[in-house]
Structure formats: C-alpha cells, structure tokens
Amino acid sequence: MLISRTLKEFETILSKSGFVRVHYSHLINISHLMSFLNKEGCYVIMSNGDSIPVSTRKKANLIEILKKAE
C-alpha cells in the first residue's frame, strides 16, 4: 500500500486515538504497549513482541503519557 502522507500528519490525526510518536520513524498505539525498557538504549515492547526504539527526544513525552495513564 502506498500512502502519500507523512508520519507527522498521521501523528496529528491519530494523537487523540492513543497513538504516540516514539521515534523519527515509529508511531505506536499506547494500548498495545507491554513494557518500557530504559537500558542499553530506550525501547518499548509491543503486544505482538516487537521491540521499538524510543528516541532521546521522544522519551520524556512518552514517560509523561505513561504517568497520566496510571
């Protein structure tokens, strides 16, 4: 499938639906986040077992969102 929108556009559209940008090339659904690991580089483990890197710039925002979800 070819999509002619940028990830930034999808981030704007989906942010109210529980999606968070955690990396330059990754947008995740928070409801599928299983764990957040802050060792050997930051990354998250998703419900399907995928490991997604979390950029240094996006880390603080992700932590803030996770605190609000508790």
N, C-alpha and C positions, 0 to 999 in steps of 0.2 A: 504494500500500500504506500502510495506517495502522498505526503502531506506538505502543503505549501505554507504552513505557519511555523513560526519559531517556537522554541521551548518557552521563551519568555511570554509569548501570547497564551500558550496553554497554562502556564503558571498563573497568569492573571485570571483566566476563565475558571480554572479548577481550584483556586485557593479557598473558596468558600465551601468546597465539597470535600475538604480533608486532605488535599494534596499539598505537599511541601517540596520545595526545591532544595536538595541537599548537596548538590554538586553542579558544576557547569553543564554536565550532560545527563543529570538524573533528577527526575521528579517522582516522588513516591506517594503512595496512599498511606497515611498515618495508621489507618485501621488495620493494615497488613504488616505493620512493623512489629517484629517479635522482640528484638533486643538492640540496644545501642552499645557499642563497644568502643572504648577510648584508649586502646592500647595498640601499639605498632601501627599508628595511623588510625584515624577515626573511621568507623564504618557501622552500618546497620545491617541486621539480618532480617530478611523479609519472611513472610509466612510460607513462601514456596522454597525457602532455603537459600535464595540468592543473597550474596554479600554485596552491598552497595557502598562505595566510598562516600564519606562526608568531608566536604572541603573545609578548610580552616575558616574561611569567611562565612560559611553557612552553619557552622557548628553552634554558635551562640543562639541563633534563631531557632534551631531545632531543639536545643535544650529548653528554651523558653516555652515553646509549644508543648513539649512533653510535660513540663511542670504544670502548665494550665490544664492538661488532660487528666492529671492525677486526681 
